[in-house]
Amino acid sequence: MIQAKALIDSDLLNCVEDELYEHAPTNWTLTYNYITRNNYLEGFFQNKLDAQNSFDHVLGSSDFTDLINVTYVKIKEEDWKNSYKKHFHSWNIENFHWVPTWEKSSYTKPKDDLMLVLDPGMAFGTGNHETTKLCLMALVKFQNKSSYFRKTKFIDIGCGSGIIALTARLLGYEDVIGIDNDLDAIKVSHENATLNNINHISFEHKCIEAINNETNYDFVVANIQSNVLQKNALGIIKIMRKGATLLLSGILKSEAKEVKLCFENVFQKNNIKITSSSYSMNEWEMIEFNSIP
């Protein structure tokens, strides 16, 4: 097993993060050392060639690639498998708590609060990234609305670790499905469902292009890259029932206007009246569409 690591100048941090998210999921992550106060690009691969090929694929076309000096070190397999744990800690939004498995025994929550225990493995979705957190904040907000929003058909497109779909199920959504084009993500999602004894939830290995309007949903979440969202706008809208809610995340603020206009045009062409709202966190934005019955 090879650990690939590079010191990242603070001026490049946002650029590198944007590239990683545009290519997610990948083996690369950004880490921060609180002692040295340095940022690092880090990835784990079977061999050096795989690491170099991955770097070229994710960052090779960037104009700052020459400023990144990657070093390669052999490590033990178990060190790689547990490396993600140092970046995931428990957190909460109002009465809902997300807790990693290794903190479960020491974590205390108020008696009537809800808690999801997670081991994200190498799948995307600890809730720490702004794009996921914006979606989770919206779900917690909806739980305080009428019971209609808690007893509907729900789909999470690009489910990663399953965190959004599993949260929805615990909040009371009765018919929940998560899809992802990454087999490891589906495996991790199933494991997290079992970990929390959550039933009546499905996870399917499926790409976004494969979704169709044979099944319509009352709540649709798509937390994926903005270019993929725009390319599949019609397919996403076609699976919405009348009166449905759509959350689009994974969008940089600089891309939000373009994504919003794209979806508004598709809604209009299909004679669907909507209302919309936008929410931001740091450099990321989530767009909420509500179709009018």
Backbone bond lengths (Angstrom), bond angles and torsions (degrees), N, CA, C in turn:
res aa  C-N    CA-C-N  psi(-1)  N-CA   C-N-CA  omega(-1)  CA-C   N-CA-C  phi
1 M - - - 1.458 - - 1.532 109.69 -
2 I 1.340 116.01 137.18 1.455 122.18 -178.09 1.533 110.15 -114.03
3 Q 1.333 115.71 132.08 1.457 121.16 170.54 1.530 107.59 -100.46
4 A 1.327 116.13 119.80 1.463 121.68 176.02 1.522 107.66 -101.62
5 K 1.332 117.15 130.52 1.458 119.61 -173.83 1.516 110.55 -145.58
6 A 1.333 116.51 141.76 1.463 121.18 179.54 1.521 109.38 -144.42
7 L 1.316 116.48 137.96 1.460 122.22 173.60 1.527 108.54 -73.26
8 I 1.323 116.48 130.42 1.461 121.15 -177.22 1.522 109.73 -112.72
9 D 1.317 115.70 121.32 1.459 120.56 176.94 1.527 109.77 -63.43
10 S 1.331 116.56 141.95 1.469 120.80 -176.89 1.528 112.18 -57.14
11 D 1.338 117.30 -29.10 1.460 120.96 179.66 1.529 112.27 -69.23
12 L 1.325 115.98 -22.09 1.464 120.35 -179.02 1.523 113.12 -97.57
13 L 1.322 117.08 -8.38 1.456 121.75 -169.71 1.528 112.51 -56.06
14 N 1.320 117.37 -50.98 1.464 120.36 -178.20 1.518 111.95 -63.72
15 C 1.332 116.37 -38.71 1.472 120.12 179.34 1.520 111.25 -63.71
16 V 1.328 116.48 -43.85 1.459 120.66 179.34 1.525 110.72 -65.68
17 E 1.327 116.31 -42.99 1.463 120.40 179.65 1.523 111.18 -60.98
18 D 1.320 117.10 -41.59 1.459 120.71 178.98 1.529 111.36 -62.77
19 E 1.331 116.90 -42.08 1.468 120.68 179.10 1.527 111.19 -64.44
20 L 1.332 116.61 -41.18 1.467 120.33 179.46 1.522 110.81 -62.63
21 Y 1.335 115.21 -42.40 1.463 117.40 -178.06 1.528 111.31 -69.27
22 E 1.324 116.88 -35.81 1.462 119.89 179.76 1.524 111.52 -64.38
23 H 1.353 117.08 -25.70 1.468 121.23 -178.92 1.530 112.60 -105.62
24 A 1.335 117.73 4.73 1.467 120.55 -176.73 1.527 111.05 -59.68
25 P 1.348 117.96 145.99 1.463 126.12 -0.91 1.536 111.78 -84.78
26 T 1.323 116.03 145.75 1.462 121.85 174.67 1.525 108.72 -137.99
27 N 1.323 115.96 175.76 1.461 120.51 176.27 1.525 112.61 -81.35
28 W 1.334 117.03 -3.92 1.464 120.86 -174.70 1.522 111.85 -92.71
29 T 1.319 116.00 141.22 1.462 121.72 173.99 1.523 108.84 -138.46
30 L 1.327 115.63 160.50 1.457 121.63 172.90 1.517 108.47 -103.22
31 T 1.318 117.31 132.39 1.457 121.96 -179.78 1.524 110.18 -125.60
32 Y 1.323 114.24 159.87 1.468 119.51 -179.81 1.522 109.42 -130.51
33 N 1.327 116.67 129.02 1.455 122.10 178.27 1.527 108.46 -96.31
34 Y 1.340 115.93 112.04 1.469 120.25 -175.35 1.528 112.58 -70.42
35 I 1.304 117.28 -19.06 1.466 120.14 179.59 1.525 110.61 -82.05
36 T 1.333 115.97 -51.42 1.469 119.89 -179.47 1.525 112.48 -85.20
37 R 1.352 116.09 -15.27 1.475 122.56 -177.59 1.529 111.82 60.93
38 N 1.313 115.08 37.45 1.456 121.00 179.05 1.529 110.79 -112.26
39 N 1.323 115.89 149.58 1.467 122.20 175.36 1.521 109.10 -101.12
40 Y 1.332 115.51 141.38 1.459 120.20 -178.66 1.529 111.08 -131.68
41 L 1.316 115.59 143.68 1.450 122.63 166.63 1.524 106.42 -94.75
42 E 1.337 116.59 128.48 1.465 119.75 -171.58 1.521 110.03 -139.13
43 G 1.322 116.06 138.89 1.452 120.78 177.04 1.514 111.15 -149.65
44 F 1.331 116.36 157.85 1.465 121.63 -177.85 1.528 109.23 -126.60
45 F 1.332 116.01 129.99 1.458 121.53 -172.34 1.531 110.55 -141.18
46 Q 1.328 115.08 162.48 1.457 120.05 -179.67 1.530 111.72 -69.46
47 N 1.333 116.74 -32.58 1.455 120.07 179.63 1.529 109.69 -155.02
48 K 1.326 115.54 170.76 1.463 120.78 -175.66 1.521 111.94 -64.92
49 L 1.326 117.81 -37.02 1.454 120.98 -179.75 1.528 111.30 -62.79
50 D 1.340 116.23 -41.93 1.468 120.07 177.05 1.525 110.56 -60.69
51 A 1.329 115.80 -41.05 1.466 120.56 179.81 1.521 110.89 -63.50
52 Q 1.322 116.78 -45.47 1.461 120.83 -179.17 1.527 111.59 -65.36
53 N 1.326 116.50 -41.11 1.465 120.23 178.44 1.518 111.39 -64.82
54 S 1.328 116.47 -39.89 1.459 120.52 178.96 1.524 111.01 -65.86
55 F 1.321 116.48 -42.16 1.464 120.40 178.44 1.528 110.48 -60.72
56 D 1.318 116.06 -43.62 1.469 120.48 179.35 1.521 111.18 -63.22
57 H 1.342 116.36 -38.88 1.464 120.75 -179.11 1.528 111.68 -68.35
58 V 1.334 116.44 -42.72 1.462 120.59 -174.45 1.531 112.20 -82.89
59 L 1.322 116.19 -43.70 1.466 119.63 -172.30 1.533 114.13 -121.28
60 G 1.324 116.67 -2.62 1.459 120.32 -173.37 1.512 115.35 -59.73
61 S 1.339 117.31 -31.27 1.463 120.04 -177.60 1.525 112.98 -90.57
62 S 1.330 117.53 -0.31 1.464 121.33 -178.19 1.522 110.34 -76.94
63 D 1.316 115.94 147.54 1.460 119.35 -177.00 1.522 113.66 -77.04
64 F 1.358 115.78 -3.78 1.466 119.10 179.95 1.523 112.52 -108.58
65 T 1.334 117.92 7.29 1.467 122.20 -175.45 1.525 112.67 -55.41
66 D 1.319 116.66 -39.22 1.468 120.73 -176.97 1.531 112.62 -65.75
67 L 1.340 116.24 -15.62 1.466 120.35 -179.38 1.526 112.13 -87.72
68 I 1.330 117.02 -2.37 1.468 121.35 -177.59 1.517 109.55 -108.85
69 N 1.305 116.67 119.42 1.461 122.71 -180.00 1.524 109.77 -106.64
70 V 1.315 116.57 106.01 1.463 121.71 -176.34 1.524 110.60 -91.23
71 T 1.330 116.16 133.51 1.464 121.88 173.64 1.530 109.05 -110.59
72 Y 1.339 117.30 154.52 1.458 122.23 -174.45 1.533 109.65 -126.85
73 V 1.339 115.32 127.24 1.463 121.08 -177.16 1.526 109.53 -132.38
74 K 1.333 117.12 135.11 1.461 120.97 175.63 1.530 109.98 -74.99
75 I 1.339 116.95 135.60 1.462 121.30 178.68 1.523 109.26 -135.36
76 K 1.330 116.07 169.22 1.451 122.16 177.58 1.525 109.32 -78.10
77 E 1.322 116.02 147.86 1.458 122.32 -178.44 1.526 111.94 -55.65
78 E 1.332 118.30 -43.55 1.462 120.60 -176.81 1.520 112.75 -66.71
79 D 1.324 117.70 -28.07 1.462 120.61 177.36 1.525 110.74 -66.09
80 W 1.326 116.40 -39.52 1.465 120.75 178.03 1.520 111.27 -66.36
81 K 1.315 117.22 -45.35 1.456 120.94 -176.05 1.521 112.75 -62.38
82 N 1.320 118.19 -27.06 1.463 121.36 -177.70 1.519 113.87 -104.57
83 S 1.323 117.71 3.54 1.458 120.39 -174.07 1.521 113.21 -63.75
84 Y 1.343 117.62 -33.33 1.457 120.82 -176.44 1.525 112.83 -67.05
85 K 1.338 118.09 -19.49 1.461 121.24 -173.21 1.524 113.16 -63.47
86 K 1.332 116.72 -29.43 1.467 118.74 -177.29 1.522 112.25 -72.77
87 H 1.354 117.60 -10.15 1.455 120.53 -178.45 1.527 113.01 -104.34
88 F 1.311 118.73 -2.60 1.464 121.85 -174.33 1.522 109.69 -120.32
89 H 1.334 116.37 116.23 1.457 122.41 178.78 1.526 109.23 -128.07
90 S 1.313 116.62 159.68 1.463 121.71 -178.38 1.531 110.80 -63.79
91 W 1.325 115.60 149.58 1.456 121.89 177.35 1.525 108.32 -159.74
92 N 1.320 117.24 170.19 1.457 119.70 -178.36 1.525 111.40 -148.46
93 I 1.335 114.80 158.66 1.455 123.71 168.30 1.520 106.29 -126.29
94 E 1.321 116.01 114.69 1.460 121.80 -177.34 1.529 109.91 52.11
95 N 1.342 117.76 -116.02 1.466 119.88 -173.41 1.529 113.27 -98.69
96 F 1.325 117.39 14.59 1.467 120.32 -179.44 1.526 108.87 -117.23
97 H 1.346 115.02 133.92 1.463 121.23 -174.94 1.529 110.04 -123.14
98 W 1.343 115.82 137.82 1.469 122.15 175.19 1.519 107.50 -115.50
99 V 1.335 115.98 122.09 1.458 120.91 -169.53 1.530 110.10 -132.07
100 P 1.342 118.40 126.78 1.469 120.02 175.67 1.523 110.34 -67.92
101 T 1.312 116.37 151.87 1.460 120.70 -176.02 1.519 112.38 -56.72
102 W 1.346 117.07 -36.27 1.461 120.03 -175.76 1.534 112.96 -75.95
103 E 1.353 117.63 -5.16 1.460 120.57 175.22 1.532 111.98 -110.42
104 K 1.330 116.72 -1.35 1.461 120.71 -173.68 1.525 112.69 -57.26
105 S 1.315 117.14 -44.78 1.473 120.16 -174.99 1.526 113.02 -68.89
106 S 1.333 116.91 -22.88 1.464 119.88 -177.36 1.524 113.05 -104.53
107 Y 1.345 117.00 -2.81 1.464 120.25 -175.35 1.524 110.53 -93.35
108 T 1.317 116.55 132.50 1.467 121.91 178.88 1.523 109.22 -119.13
109 K 1.325 116.18 128.92 1.462 121.56 177.43 1.521 109.76 -120.54
110 P 1.334 117.71 157.72 1.465 120.40 174.43 1.526 111.15 -57.08
111 K 1.282 117.07 148.79 1.459 123.43 -170.46 1.524 113.98 -51.86
112 D 1.310 118.40 -46.65 1.461 120.97 -173.21 1.525 113.69 -95.08
113 D 1.315 117.46 4.89 1.463 120.30 179.15 1.526 110.92 -76.68
114 L 1.318 115.94 161.49 1.460 122.47 178.61 1.523 110.02 -98.91
115 M 1.337 116.55 148.79 1.457 120.14 -178.43 1.523 109.94 -143.02
116 L 1.320 115.18 134.87 1.463 122.09 173.77 1.518 108.12 -115.39
117 V 1.328 116.50 122.82 1.454 122.24 178.18 1.528 107.93 -94.18
118 L 1.326 116.27 132.40 1.458 120.21 -173.14 1.519 112.78 -132.18
119 D 1.324 114.93 144.01 1.455 122.06 162.36 1.515 105.35 -128.32
120 P 1.330 117.78 96.02 1.465 120.30 -173.39 1.515 114.64 -71.19
121 G 1.331 117.34 -12.55 1.450 119.00 -176.24 1.516 109.54 55.12
122 M 1.322 117.05 -137.74 1.462 120.63 178.80 1.524 111.89 -97.91
123 A 1.337 117.60 10.72 1.464 120.78 178.51 1.520 110.12 -81.47
124 F 1.334 116.20 152.14 1.462 120.58 178.75 1.523 109.59 -72.89
125 G 1.319 117.40 131.19 1.453 119.52 173.62 1.508 115.14 129.22
126 T 1.331 117.80 72.48 1.462 121.30 169.78 1.515 109.78 -98.99
127 G 1.319 116.40 -12.56 1.450 120.97 -175.30 1.509 112.14 92.12
128 N 1.323 117.11 -8.16 1.458 120.29 -178.97 1.524 112.03 -76.89
129 H 1.332 117.02 -26.48 1.466 118.79 179.54 1.527 109.47 -75.72
130 E 1.321 115.96 142.23 1.460 120.91 -175.48 1.525 113.07 -56.40
131 T 1.330 117.70 -36.92 1.462 119.92 -176.60 1.527 111.91 -64.15
132 T 1.336 116.17 -39.81 1.464 120.34 177.32 1.521 110.53 -73.89
133 K 1.307 116.77 -41.29 1.464 120.68 -178.07 1.526 111.65 -62.11
134 L 1.325 117.62 -38.11 1.460 120.64 178.04 1.532 110.69 -61.36
135 C 1.334 116.96 -40.85 1.464 120.58 178.18 1.518 111.45 -65.12
136 L 1.326 116.34 -43.14 1.462 120.80 -179.11 1.527 111.10 -65.80
137 M 1.315 116.84 -38.42 1.468 120.20 176.68 1.527 110.54 -61.50
138 A 1.321 116.61 -39.64 1.461 120.32 179.03 1.522 111.38 -65.57
139 L 1.342 117.16 -40.68 1.462 120.35 179.76 1.522 111.40 -64.32
140 V 1.323 116.51 -43.17 1.462 120.23 178.75 1.527 109.82 -63.40
141 K 1.319 116.86 -37.43 1.462 120.90 177.80 1.523 110.66 -62.02
142 F 1.337 116.98 -42.34 1.456 121.00 -176.96 1.528 113.01 -68.19
143 Q 1.319 117.86 -22.76 1.466 118.73 -178.27 1.520 111.32 -65.32
144 N 1.319 117.51 -20.97 1.462 120.98 -179.88 1.517 112.55 -87.16
145 K 1.348 116.77 -1.35 1.456 120.01 177.26 1.531 109.67 -89.20
146 S 1.303 116.72 -169.00 1.461 120.87 -175.47 1.522 111.00 -61.96
147 S 1.326 116.18 160.59 1.464 121.69 -177.40 1.522 111.81 -62.22
148 Y 1.332 117.79 -17.68 1.474 120.90 178.59 1.514 110.97 -54.60
149 F 1.324 116.15 -40.01 1.460 120.13 -175.50 1.527 112.17 -74.43
150 R 1.317 117.03 -9.65 1.458 118.71 -178.47 1.531 112.27 -107.68
151 K 1.338 117.09 4.50 1.459 119.40 -177.22 1.526 110.00 -134.44
152 T 1.329 115.25 51.32 1.448 119.88 -172.93 1.524 111.69 -129.20
153 K 1.329 114.88 172.36 1.471 121.19 176.24 1.521 107.62 -83.12
154 F 1.319 116.07 127.07 1.463 123.32 -170.28 1.523 109.20 -127.64
155 I 1.350 117.38 133.57 1.463 120.45 175.77 1.525 109.82 -130.12
156 D 1.329 115.06 136.22 1.465 123.29 177.27 1.527 107.03 -112.66
157 I 1.332 116.95 109.90 1.457 122.26 -177.15 1.528 108.98 -93.09
158 G 1.324 116.48 114.75 1.465 121.86 -173.53 1.510 109.35 86.01
159 C 1.341 116.06 60.06 1.468 121.04 -167.08 1.520 114.67 -74.86
160 G 1.350 119.09 -18.74 1.463 119.88 178.10 1.518 111.93 58.17
161 S 1.319 116.67 -120.98 1.467 121.87 -179.85 1.526 112.60 -76.71
162 G 1.332 117.48 -6.80 1.456 121.70 -177.39 1.507 113.55 90.61
163 I 1.326 118.03 4.92 1.461 121.60 -171.34 1.529 112.74 -60.04
164 I 1.331 118.34 -41.48 1.468 120.01 -178.05 1.526 110.74 -71.67
165 A 1.327 117.36 -46.81 1.459 120.76 -179.76 1.530 111.36 -62.81
166 L 1.314 116.90 -43.05 1.463 120.67 -179.52 1.525 111.16 -67.18
167 T 1.314 116.81 -37.67 1.467 120.34 175.99 1.525 109.95 -62.30
168 A 1.329 116.32 -43.91 1.461 120.47 178.80 1.526 111.18 -59.22
169 R 1.326 116.27 -42.06 1.469 119.82 -179.63 1.519 110.83 -63.74
170 L 1.330 117.57 -42.76 1.461 120.28 179.75 1.526 111.74 -68.11
171 L 1.334 116.35 -27.73 1.466 119.95 177.99 1.528 112.40 -77.40
172 G 1.336 116.66 -9.64 1.457 119.25 174.38 1.510 116.28 116.52
173 Y 1.333 119.04 -1.17 1.453 119.67 175.23 1.525 107.93 -66.30
174 E 1.319 116.69 127.36 1.458 119.95 -166.49 1.527 114.89 -87.77
175 D 1.322 117.74 -29.03 1.457 121.37 -176.28 1.526 107.39 -124.61
176 V 1.335 116.99 97.39 1.467 121.88 -170.66 1.523 110.60 -120.33
177 I 1.333 115.50 135.59 1.457 120.93 175.51 1.527 108.93 -135.62
178 G 1.328 115.70 143.66 1.455 121.39 173.48 1.513 108.69 -124.19
179 I 1.334 116.78 139.00 1.468 120.17 177.19 1.522 109.36 -125.89
180 D 1.321 116.03 151.56 1.464 121.47 177.40 1.521 108.24 -157.92
181 N 1.342 116.13 148.81 1.455 119.63 178.48 1.525 112.62 -88.51
182 D 1.351 116.20 4.37 1.464 122.47 179.85 1.525 108.99 -107.59
183 L 1.329 116.79 117.07 1.472 120.54 -178.94 1.518 112.13 -60.84
184 D 1.336 117.61 -36.84 1.460 120.41 178.48 1.523 110.80 -62.32
185 A 1.323 117.23 -37.09 1.461 120.71 178.68 1.527 110.75 -63.90
186 I 1.311 117.29 -41.89 1.465 120.57 179.02 1.528 110.48 -64.44
187 K 1.325 116.07 -41.20 1.469 120.57 178.05 1.525 110.75 -61.15
188 V 1.324 116.92 -46.85 1.463 121.32 -179.63 1.532 110.68 -64.53
189 S 1.331 116.89 -40.41 1.470 120.64 179.20 1.525 111.27 -60.71
190 H 1.331 116.47 -44.12 1.470 120.46 177.39 1.531 110.39 -61.67
191 E 1.320 116.48 -42.18 1.463 120.33 -179.46 1.530 111.22 -63.86
192 N 1.335 117.00 -39.96 1.455 119.98 179.34 1.532 111.94 -69.86
193 A 1.329 116.90 -32.24 1.464 119.86 174.80 1.524 110.32 -64.23
194 T 1.330 116.07 -44.47 1.469 120.75 178.14 1.522 110.95 -64.35
195 L 1.313 116.50 -40.32 1.461 122.14 -179.70 1.523 111.85 -58.01
196 N 1.340 116.48 -32.48 1.464 121.50 -177.83 1.523 113.06 -103.90
197 N 1.330 116.38 7.68 1.464 121.59 -178.53 1.521 111.61 54.63
198 I 1.326 115.98 41.37 1.462 121.45 -179.63 1.522 109.08 -95.35
199 N 1.331 115.77 122.13 1.452 122.05 179.02 1.526 110.12 -108.96
200 H 1.313 115.87 177.12 1.471 122.25 176.89 1.527 111.32 55.71
201 I 1.321 114.87 47.39 1.453 122.18 174.66 1.519 107.52 -143.06
202 S 1.328 116.98 142.84 1.464 120.77 -176.95 1.523 110.28 -122.97
203 F 1.331 115.83 143.37 1.454 121.62 173.18 1.527 107.65 -128.09
204 E 1.325 115.98 127.82 1.463 120.34 -175.29 1.516 110.98 -126.90
205 H 1.337 115.03 139.10 1.462 121.57 174.50 1.525 107.50 -78.65
206 K 1.319 115.76 102.20 1.461 120.20 -174.14 1.523 109.21 -156.50
207 C 1.313 117.05 139.71 1.466 120.52 176.60 1.519 109.28 -86.50
208 I 1.316 116.29 160.01 1.454 120.77 -176.16 1.524 111.78 -61.71
209 E 1.333 117.11 -31.70 1.463 119.83 -179.50 1.528 112.29 -65.79
210 A 1.337 116.91 -17.86 1.459 120.99 -176.91 1.521 113.35 -88.17
211 I 1.337 117.46 -7.69 1.462 118.28 179.20 1.524 108.55 -71.85
212 N 1.322 116.23 147.51 1.465 120.35 179.11 1.517 109.24 -140.91
213 N 1.309 116.04 174.84 1.462 119.91 -176.24 1.517 113.42 -94.74
214 E 1.350 116.95 23.45 1.461 119.30 172.86 1.519 109.96 -66.94
215 T 1.333 116.22 -32.18 1.459 122.14 174.38 1.518 108.08 -117.27
216 N 1.313 116.75 131.84 1.459 120.90 178.62 1.521 109.96 -111.09
217 Y 1.320 115.42 146.30 1.454 121.78 -172.94 1.529 111.30 -120.57
218 D 1.335 114.01 150.74 1.459 120.91 178.12 1.526 111.32 -89.51
219 F 1.333 116.32 -20.26 1.461 120.25 -179.73 1.525 107.47 -142.43
220 V 1.328 116.38 121.30 1.458 122.39 -178.47 1.523 109.29 -122.53
221 V 1.329 116.65 127.27 1.460 122.08 174.93 1.524 108.00 -118.42
222 A 1.329 116.07 128.60 1.462 120.83 176.33 1.521 107.76 -130.07
223 N 1.318 115.63 101.22 1.469 122.12 -178.53 1.522 108.03 -107.70
224 I 1.329 115.60 78.07 1.459 121.66 -176.52 1.533 109.48 -142.47
225 Q 1.315 116.85 -179.83 1.455 120.95 -175.49 1.530 111.58 -62.27
226 S 1.328 115.37 146.34 1.460 120.93 -175.28 1.529 112.83 -62.36
227 N 1.334 117.74 -37.52 1.462 119.22 -179.95 1.523 111.28 -66.16
228 V 1.332 117.11 -34.74 1.468 120.97 177.37 1.529 109.91 -70.90
229 L 1.321 117.02 -38.22 1.467 120.78 176.94 1.520 110.53 -58.85
230 Q 1.330 116.94 -48.01 1.464 120.52 -177.62 1.526 111.76 -65.92
231 K 1.311 115.97 -40.47 1.459 120.52 -179.80 1.525 111.49 -62.02
232 N 1.339 116.44 -32.56 1.465 121.40 -175.12 1.527 112.91 -111.05
233 A 1.324 116.48 22.93 1.467 120.52 -176.91 1.532 112.12 -56.85
234 L 1.316 117.41 -46.22 1.465 120.25 -178.31 1.521 111.37 -62.85
235 G 1.338 117.04 -45.42 1.459 120.25 179.82 1.513 112.37 -61.42
236 I 1.335 116.91 -39.06 1.471 120.77 178.77 1.516 110.71 -66.28
237 I 1.325 116.33 -44.58 1.467 120.18 -178.19 1.526 111.30 -67.83
238 K 1.322 116.94 -33.67 1.467 120.68 -178.21 1.525 113.29 -65.05
239 I 1.337 117.62 -22.80 1.474 118.67 -179.33 1.533 112.04 -91.89
240 M 1.332 117.08 4.42 1.467 120.64 178.29 1.528 110.75 -87.42
241 R 1.333 116.37 133.31 1.449 120.78 171.24 1.532 109.93 -76.45
242 K 1.310 116.61 167.85 1.459 119.74 173.04 1.525 109.17 -63.31
243 G 1.313 116.12 134.51 1.459 119.91 -179.32 1.511 113.84 82.58
244 A 1.353 117.25 7.78 1.467 120.92 -176.41 1.529 112.01 -76.70
245 T 1.326 114.01 161.35 1.468 122.33 175.41 1.523 108.94 -110.16
246 L 1.320 116.91 138.47 1.459 123.21 177.56 1.520 109.20 -126.14
247 L 1.327 116.06 124.93 1.455 121.79 173.92 1.518 108.91 -109.12
248 L 1.319 116.28 123.57 1.465 122.18 176.10 1.517 108.62 -111.31
249 S 1.327 117.11 122.74 1.455 120.63 179.18 1.522 108.76 -132.98
250 G 1.348 115.97 -177.29 1.458 119.40 -173.91 1.515 111.21 83.01
251 I 1.326 116.61 21.77 1.461 121.95 -172.07 1.524 110.27 -114.00
252 L 1.300 116.94 125.49 1.459 121.20 172.98 1.528 109.42 -71.94
253 K 1.321 116.81 149.02 1.458 120.32 178.89 1.527 111.53 -54.37
254 S 1.316 115.61 -37.57 1.463 120.33 -178.86 1.532 112.30 -67.35
255 E 1.342 117.08 -17.69 1.460 121.77 -178.41 1.527 112.74 -102.64
256 A 1.329 116.62 -12.16 1.461 121.50 -169.02 1.529 113.20 -60.67
257 K 1.321 117.50 -43.47 1.461 120.74 -178.27 1.522 111.34 -61.18
258 E 1.328 116.32 -41.99 1.460 121.48 -179.94 1.530 111.33 -66.05
259 V 1.353 116.85 -43.37 1.465 120.92 179.94 1.528 110.26 -65.23
260 K 1.309 116.90 -43.99 1.465 121.80 -178.65 1.523 110.62 -61.86
261 L 1.325 116.52 -44.41 1.456 120.59 179.78 1.523 111.14 -64.70
262 C 1.317 116.56 -39.99 1.466 121.09 178.30 1.525 110.78 -57.73
263 F 1.316 116.95 -49.42 1.466 120.49 -178.30 1.526 111.56 -70.36
264 E 1.305 117.74 -37.41 1.467 119.91 177.76 1.519 110.84 -60.95
265 N 1.328 117.51 -39.55 1.465 121.31 178.51 1.522 111.30 -64.16
266 V 1.344 116.71 -41.04 1.472 120.04 179.73 1.525 110.36 -68.62
267 F 1.319 117.59 -41.45 1.474 120.24 175.33 1.531 110.15 -57.27
268 Q 1.323 115.99 -46.13 1.462 121.26 -177.39 1.530 111.56 -63.52
269 K 1.340 116.70 -43.97 1.462 120.33 -179.78 1.526 112.22 -63.52
270 N 1.330 116.15 -26.11 1.468 120.69 179.56 1.522 112.23 -99.99
271 N 1.329 115.87 15.18 1.474 122.52 176.12 1.522 112.76 55.06
272 I 1.332 115.40 40.31 1.465 121.01 177.62 1.525 108.28 -107.78
273 K 1.319 116.00 119.02 1.456 120.43 177.96 1.525 109.35 -83.82
274 I 1.311 116.18 138.07 1.472 119.86 -175.64 1.530 110.85 -140.43
275 T 1.317 113.79 161.39 1.461 121.95 164.49 1.522 106.27 -117.68
276 S 1.313 116.92 157.41 1.462 118.60 -177.96 1.514 111.03 -143.31
277 S 1.336 114.87 154.33 1.465 122.93 175.78 1.516 107.66 -143.76
278 S 1.328 116.27 155.48 1.454 120.95 178.03 1.519 109.76 -128.22
279 Y 1.331 115.76 144.56 1.457 122.16 179.92 1.525 107.78 -134.75
280 S 1.306 117.66 139.78 1.460 120.12 -176.73 1.519 111.90 -128.78
281 M 1.325 114.08 155.90 1.459 122.13 175.31 1.523 107.30 -148.84
282 N 1.314 115.20 116.77 1.469 121.05 -173.46 1.531 108.89 54.78
283 E 1.343 118.53 -125.03 1.464 118.47 -176.25 1.523 113.14 -95.34
284 W 1.359 116.92 10.35 1.460 121.17 -176.48 1.521 111.55 -109.78
285 E 1.326 115.65 154.50 1.465 120.67 -178.32 1.524 110.36 -138.29
286 M 1.338 115.22 145.16 1.463 122.39 173.90 1.516 107.88 -118.77
287 I 1.332 116.56 138.67 1.461 121.84 179.08 1.527 108.36 -113.57
288 E 1.317 116.35 130.05 1.461 122.36 178.54 1.525 109.59 -110.88
289 F 1.330 115.99 123.67 1.459 121.22 174.86 1.524 108.55 -112.76
290 N 1.312 117.17 137.96 1.451 122.41 174.30 1.528 107.43 -124.89
291 S 1.321 116.47 119.22 1.468 119.11 178.00 1.526 109.49 -78.88
292 I 1.308 115.38 145.82 1.462 120.69 -177.38 1.536 108.14 -94.59
293 P 1.338 118.04 121.38 1.472 121.34 -176.92 1.533 112.19 -57.99
